[in-house]
Amino acid sequence: MLAEVNTTVEAVINFNVPDEVLVERISGRRVHSASGRSYHV
C-alpha cells in the first residue's frame, strides 16, 4: 500500500491499552448510517 504512493513509515506509536478498555470503547460506538460518522456514547 505504501509502495503504491511511493512513501515509507517514518515513525510508529504503540498504545498499551487493556483489552477491557478497548471493548468498552467499541461497545459504546454508534455509526450514523447516512453520513458514516461514528460517535461514542
C-alpha positions in Angstrom: 0.0 0.0 0.0 2.8 2.5 0.9 4.8 1.5 -2.2 1.8 2.4 -4.4 2.1 6.0 -3.2 6.0 5.9 -3.0 6.3 6.6 0.7 7.7 4.9 3.8 6.8 4.6 7.5 8.9 7.1 9.5 7.5 6.6 13.0 5.2 4.2 14.9 3.2 4.8 18.0 2.3 1.9 20.2 -0.6 2.4 22.7 -0.6 -0.1 25.5 -4.3 -0.3 26.4 -6.0 -3.0 28.4 -8.4 -5.2 26.4 -11.3 -4.2 28.7 -10.9 -0.6 27.8 -10.9 -1.4 24.1 -14.1 -3.5 24.4 -15.8 -0.7 26.4 -14.9 1.9 23.7 -16.0 -0.3 20.8 -19.2 -1.3 22.6 -20.2 2.3 23.1 -19.7 3.2 19.4 -22.7 4.2 17.2 -22.5 4.9 13.5 -24.8 7.4 11.7 -25.9 5.4 8.6 -26.4 8.5 6.4 -23.1 10.2 7.0 -20.9 7.2 8.1 -19.7 9.2 11.1 -19.0 7.3 14.3 -20.0 8.5 17.8 -19.0 7.3 21.2 -22.0 7.3 23.6 
